[in-house]
Amino acid sequence: MTMFSEDNKPDLKSNLVYSIERHRHQKRILEFLQNSLPGFARQLIEAVDFTLSNMWEDDISRQIVNLLNDKIRESSGYIFRFEAKSGPDILIYASPYAPFSAELLIIEAKRLPPTSSRDYVHTGIGRFKREEHGKQHEIAAILGYVQDKDFAHWHMTVNSWIEDLIRKVDVSPAWIEQDKLSRVKEGDIGEYESVHSRVSKAPIALRHFWIMLKKAKAN
């Protein structure tokens, strides 16, 4: 099942039933990302002469935010802002912007392969579990910049890292089977979802969007 399902089954994910009205902005933003990111990946690959594996997460995120803001002008309604080293990588606000308004959605960005060992899980997902990011949110997103291998490889690898944390009894908050990523689809982008318990807040639902940032090998 998906995190937006209306099914009501007695498990952690199905207890997170979101009304469309309550989370209408978040749902619209996630659909916008889903539709826009494949084209952005192609634009980034075509725009540089060297391999994107040489680019840092922040360099890629800045370009993604510029492309998102340019694209959103066609439909208006939201502003995307890149945050350098001060919290989640990307914040989305309503447009027109009202002073001191809270962000509607936050996005963390991570490279695959990670910048440091298992960074996608420990500091990507882990920050949401520890409430370092998104404490006041029930839905958030993670962008994955795939620069080697393929979506299926990283889906399996990320879940294996989570399995290792599940076996650790001294980690707080604890990791459980529900923390693993469930595949939504793998095509132009890799799309996954997960739900995570937190220190004090209700569980948070994460949507993972992975884009392929490596040039195809010449025949």
C-alpha positions in Angstrom: 0.0 0.0 0.0 1.1 3.6 -0.4 1.2 6.2 2.3 -1.8 8.0 0.8 -4.0 5.0 0.8 -7.5 5.1 2.4 -7.1 1.5 3.5 -7.4 1.0 7.3 -5.2 -2.0 8.3 -3.8 -2.4 11.8 -0.1 -1.6 11.1 2.1 1.5 11.5 1.8 2.7 7.9 -1.9 2.2 7.6 -2.5 4.2 10.8 -1.1 7.2 8.9 -4.2 8.0 6.8 -3.9 11.6 5.6 -7.0 13.5 4.4 -6.5 15.1 1.0 -7.8 18.4 2.4 -5.4 18.5 5.3 -2.3 17.7 3.2 -3.4 19.1 -0.1 -0.3 21.4 -0.5 2.1 18.6 0.3 0.4 16.2 -2.1 0.5 18.8 -4.9 4.2 19.5 -4.3 5.1 15.8 -4.3 3.2 15.3 -7.6 5.0 18.3 -9.0 8.4 16.8 -8.1 7.3 13.4 -9.5 6.4 15.0 -12.8 9.4 17.5 -13.0 12.5 15.6 -11.8 13.0 13.3 -14.8 13.4 16.2 -17.1 15.7 18.0 -14.7 18.0 15.0 -14.6 18.3 15.1 -18.4 19.0 18.8 -18.3 21.7 18.5 -15.7 23.4 15.7 -17.6 23.3 17.6 -20.9 24.5 20.8 -19.3 27.9 19.6 -18.1 30.9 18.1 -20.0 32.3 16.2 -17.0 30.8 13.5 -14.9 28.3 14.6 -12.3 30.0 12.3 -9.8 32.5 15.2 -9.3 29.7 17.4 -8.1 28.8 17.7 -4.4 25.3 17.4 -3.1 24.9 21.1 -2.5 26.1 22.0 -6.0 23.4 19.7 -7.5 20.7 20.9 -5.0 21.3 24.5 -6.0 20.7 23.6 -9.7 17.6 21.6 -8.8 16.1 24.5 -6.8 16.8 26.9 -9.7 15.0 24.5 -12.1 12.1 24.0 -9.7 11.6 27.7 -9.3 11.7 28.2 -13.1 9.3 25.4 -13.7 6.8 26.4 -10.9 6.4 29.9 -12.5 4.2 28.1 -15.1 1.6 27.2 -12.4 2.6 29.5 -9.5 1.7 28.7 -5.9 5.1 27.7 -4.3 8.6 29.0 -3.8 11.6 26.6 -3.5 14.6 27.8 -1.4 18.0 26.1 -1.0 19.4 26.1 2.5 23.2 25.9 2.7 24.4 24.0 5.8 21.7 25.3 8.1 19.1 22.5 8.1 17.2 20.6 5.5 18.5 21.2 2.0 15.3 22.5 0.3 12.4 24.4 1.9 9.1 25.0 0.1 6.9 27.9 0.9 3.5 29.2 -0.3 3.6 32.0 -2.9 2.9 34.8 -2.6 5.1 34.6 0.5 3.8 35.9 3.9 6.5 37.1 6.4 7.4 34.5 9.0 5.3 31.9 7.4 6.2 28.2 8.0 7.5 26.0 5.2 4.9 23.7 3.6 7.4 20.9 2.9 11.1 20.2 3.6 13.4 18.1 1.4 16.8 16.5 2.3 19.2 15.6 -0.5 21.8 12.8 -0.6 24.2 11.3 -3.1 24.2 7.6 -3.9 26.9 6.4 -3.4 26.9 8.5 -0.3 29.4 11.2 0.6 30.3 9.2 3.7 29.5 5.6 4.7 25.7 5.0 4.8 25.0 8.7 4.9 21.7 8.3 3.2 20.3 6.4 6.2 22.3 7.8 9.2 22.0 11.5 8.4 19.3 11.5 5.7 16.5 9.4 7.2 18.1 9.5 10.7 17.7 13.2 11.1 14.0 12.9 10.6 13.8 10.0 13.2 15.8 12.0 15.7 13.6 15.1 15.0 16.6 17.2 14.0 14.7 17.8 10.8 10.9 18.2 10.2 9.8 18.0 13.8 6.6 19.8 13.1 5.9 18.0 9.8 4.1 14.7 9.1 5.3 14.4 5.5 8.7 15.2 4.0 10.9 14.1 1.1 14.4 13.0 0.3 16.1 13.5 -3.1 18.6 10.9 -4.1 21.3 11.8 -6.7 22.3 8.4 -8.2 25.8 8.7 -9.6 26.7 5.0 -9.9 24.8 1.7 -10.3 21.0 1.8 -10.7 17.9 2.4 -8.7 17.3 -1.3 -7.8 20.9 -1.6 -6.5 20.5 1.4 -4.1 17.0 0.3 -3.0 18.4 -3.0 -1.9 21.5 -1.4 -0.4 19.7 1.2 1.6 17.3 -1.4 3.0 20.3 -3.6 4.0 21.8 -0.6 5.9 18.5 -0.3 7.7 18.5 -4.0 8.5 21.9 -3.6 10.1 20.4 -0.8 12.3 17.4 -3.0 13.2 19.8 -5.5 14.7 21.4 -2.9 17.0 19.6 -2.7 20.4 21.4 0.4 21.6 20.2 2.8 18.9 17.5 5.3 19.8 15.0 5.8 18.4 14.9 2.1 17.4 14.8 1.1 13.8 12.2 -1.5 12.8 11.0 -3.2 9.6 8.6 -0.4 8.9 11.6 1.9 8.4 12.5 0.1 5.1 11.8 1.8 1.8 8.9 0.4 -0.2 9.1 0.7 -4.0 6.5 2.9 -5.7 8.0 2.7 -9.2 11.3 2.6 -11.0 11.5 4.2 -14.4 12.6 7.6 -15.4 13.0 8.2 -11.6 13.2 5.8 -8.7 10.3 6.5 -6.3 9.9 5.0 -2.9 8.1 5.6 0.4 8.8 4.9 4.0 7.3 5.7 7.5 9.5 6.3 10.5 8.9 6.4 14.3 10.4 9.5 16.0 11.6 10.5 19.5 8.4 12.3 20.6 6.2 13.0 17.6 3.9 10.8 15.6 5.6 8.9 12.8 6.7 10.8 9.7 6.0 9.7 6.1 8.9 10.2 3.7 8.7 10.2 -0.1 12.0 9.3 -1.8 12.7 10.6 -5.3 15.9 9.3 -6.9 17.2 10.8 -10.2 19.9 9.3 -12.4 22.8 11.6 -12.7 25.3 9.7 -14.8 25.7 9.7 -18.5 24.8 6.6 -20.4 27.7 4.6 -21.8 28.4 5.1 -25.5 27.7 2.0 -27.7 
